[in-house]
Amino acid sequence: MDRIGYVILYVSDLDASIAFYRDVVGLPYKFTDAGYAEFATEGTRFALYERRRAEWLTGRAITPGPAAEIVLLVDDVDAHASRLAALDATILTGPADRPWGHRTLHVADPDGFVVELAQHIPRHRGRHLP
């Protein structure tokens, strides 16, 4: 196994989450069917699934777990910061340059998941491998 096919978030309000990822974050919306919504992302597919329906899929009730972060690569974090502020998105941090080679901005989605928008910038520190 060397490839991730999907990232699916179990969400409490599918419509609110679709609106956030489509209208606030700006992901291209693809479709909704039976409590599942998918976005037209390249490579790994990104989707949402109604938490209340997850028991059918997983065999047990799904409760919100530990915090999770979704990282989306963008060309201009500052432009997205201005756009998100105008939409009254819940901005957690940033924009800020990170020493590992990203300029980042963090926002919260309707379920409290952290969404990081990351722009590649020159690294300020090297990696030390064993």
Secondary structure, DSSP 8 states (H G I E B T S, - for coil): -----EEEEEES-HHHHHHIIIIII---EEEEETTEEEE--SSSEEEEEEGGGHHHHHSS-----S--EEEEE-S-HHHHHHHHHHTT-EEEEEEEEETTTEEEEEEE-TTS-EEEEEEE---SS-----
